[in-house]
Amino acid sequence: MTPPSVVPLADIAVHPTPTPPARRPDWLKVRMPSGETYHHLKRLMRSKSLHTICEEANCPNIAECWGRGTATFLIMGDVCTRSCGFCDVKTGRPAPLDWGEPWRVAEAVRAMNLTHVVITSVNRDERADGGAPIFALTIRAVRQVQPECTVEVLIPDFKGNRAALEIVMREQPDILNHNVETVPRLFKTVQPQDNYAWALATLRNAKHIQPNAVTKTGIMLGLGETPEEVIEVMRDLRSIDVDILTLGQYLQPSKRHLPIARYYTPEEFAEFRRIGYEMGFKWVESGPLVRSSFRAEFQARALSPRWRARHPAVASPSIAS
């Protein structure tokens, strides 16, 4: 279904606005997370020495997601070996892997009674396997203590290492996610240690390893890309059969990070969403405040073969809801 009031791509500015408004547009304003449930869950995270990307990245949807029974855990520490220009996670030399962490994550999932969990991580480039075994152990531990919880993994590119990816895919995550983040022209500015080819290889290889896998990726808008470049990336993603696409507005974490080139309007996001469905993506989340984990639990229940096999009588969530 085509969203109302969409703006044809021909009418979207080809060149980013060089000086964005001094203040955020009204559609990007959100309330600070609060309430007893939010603070209880935050205390639980600290008591188990765990990190969530919901907090580390100041996600605008944290209160909504936590209240709905989904959360995104950041595993393998809170220090990354890469220094992406958009990311607020610390960069440096990380501590050794904590092999007890998967079980603490699983215990937190059970304590929070989560129905969907997203597991992501910092990059661990000091290891040839990128920390893939920790992902595998975490999936296994969560399913052991909370069998009905669907599991999405948002993984690094492992530098295109297929063997590392196979370690994760053997656990059959409900969704395999790796974000491309931006267009090829901006890759070395936005994420200088990453590689567009590695990103595509990760998503392509996931389908080769497990043909019925549900794959997912995300793009940030507002870093200086053109709409045409975004659409070209979308074509690349469909050529390797990516199922789920998320598009959201880049928001500068601090003045140390990359500046915002422009703000996209809700109508422009709606047009990208329409184009995504026209291209054949099975699920598209496109909006100013959309982040990678937004409505992820609905995606898993609609598309995961593993979950659908366990719940054949449950109606699939609507992609238009």
C-alpha positions, -999 to +999 in steps of 0.1 A: +000+000+000+014+034-009+015+058+021-004+090+018+012+123+009+044+108-004+069+130-023+080+116-056+118+111-057+121+136-085+110+163-060+136+153-034+166+175-033+195+158-051+221+176-031+220+176+007+212+208+025+246+222+036+234+238+068+206+220+086+182+239+109+197+249+142+170+230+160+156+196+153+123+195+134+093+187+155+090+151+141+124+143+157+114+154+192+108+126+217+103+124+254+131+113+277+126+077+289+111+075+324+088+054+346+093+026+371+095-002+344+123+017+326+143+023+357+138-012+370+152-026+337+181-002+338+190-014+374+188-050+362+213-043+334+238-028+358+234-056+384+244-081+357+272-060+343+255-059+309+253-032+283+225-024+259+229-005+226+196+011+235+214+030+262+249+033+246+234+049+214+207+069+232+180+053+211+149+074+210+127+043+211+141+028+243+111+033+265+087+020+238+107-011+230+115-020+266+079-016+275+069-039+247+092-067+257+122-063+234+157-050+240+191-049+223+221-062+242+256-051+234+280-080+240+317-084+241+322-052+261+317-016+254+350-008+237+352-011+199+382-017+178+368+006+151+361+043+151+331+050+130+322+087+127+285+083+137+289+059+167+290+069+203+306+036+215+341+040+229+371+031+207+402+014+220+418-018+231+390-040+245+392-063+275+395-101+269+362-118+260+340-128+290+328-163+283+302-161+311+285-131+294+261-152+273+245-167+304+242-133+321+224-121+289+201-151+290+193-145+327+185-109+320+162-119+291+144-143+315+142-117+342+128-091+318+105-117+303+115-106+268+095-118+238+122-107+213+159-100+219+184-084+196+221-092+202+247-069+188+283-063+196+313-040+193+339-050+166+365-073+179+391-071+151+419-084+174+403-118+169+403-137+136+368-149+143+356-115+154+340-129+185+315-151+166+316-179+192+302-155+218+272-147+195+266-184+190+267-191+228+244-162+235+218-174+210+220-209+226+217-197+261+187-174+255+168-202+238+176-225+267+161-202+293+135-184+273+124-208+244+096-186+231+118-155+227+128-148+191+164-139+186+179-114+161+216-109+158+231-076+146+266-087+137+298-070+126+311-078+091+338-101+105+359-086+076+340-108+052+351-140+070+327-167+060+340-192+086+331-168+114+297-162+099+291-199+098+296-202+135+267-178+140+245-192+113+247-227+128+225-215+157+198-204+132+190-169+145+155-158+136+169-127+119+205-122+107+212-084+106+242-065+094+238-028+087+254-013+056+248+022+073+256+044+043+263+046+005+296+034-010+308+070-017+307+079+020+319+046+034+355+057+042+342+089+058+315+073+078+331+041+088+368+042+077+378+007+088+348-009+071+343-020+036+311-020+014+321-053-002+325-069+033+290-057+042+274-072+011+294-104+014+281-109+050+245-106+039+250-127+007+269-154+025+242-157+052+217-168+025+243-192+009+249-208+043+213-210+053+190-204+023+158-198+043+176-173+066+159-140+071+184-112+064+182-076+073+201-044+070+198-007+077+208+027+062+212+060+080+201+091+060+214+126+064+251+120+061+255+136+027+242+109+004+218+116-025+184+099-028+197+082-060+227+067-041+203+054-015+182+037-041+212+022-058+222+006-024+186-007-021+190-023-055+223-039-044+206-053-013+177-068-033+201-084-057+214-105-028+179-112-015+179-091+017+145-094+033+142-065+057+153-029+053+154-001+079+159+036+071+162+063+097+175+098+102+212+101+114+214+122+146+248+135+157+256+121+191+280+149+199+300+177+182+329+152+179+309+131+155+300+136+118+277+166+112+242+162+099+241+172+062+203+174+061+170+163+078+147+142+057+110+147+061+085+120+071+071+123+036+105+115+021+109+085+043+074+073+032+086+075-004+116+054+003+093+029+021+071+027-010+101+022-033+114-005-010+082-025-012+081-020-049+116-035-052+105-066-033+117-062+003+095-082+025+095-056+053+105-019+053+107+004+083+114+039+071+110+070+093+129+097+110+131+079+144+135+043+130+165+024+143+177-010+135+156-028+162+124-008+157+094-032+156+119-060+152+097-085+172+069-081+146+094-088+118+105-120+135+070-133+140+060-125+104+091-138+086+111-162+107+106-198+094+117-212+128+091-192+147+063-197+122+070-235+123+065-234+161+034-213+159+015-223+128-019-212+141-008-177+150-017-150+125+013-133+109+016-096+119+007-072+091+036-053+075+013-023+072+003-022+109 
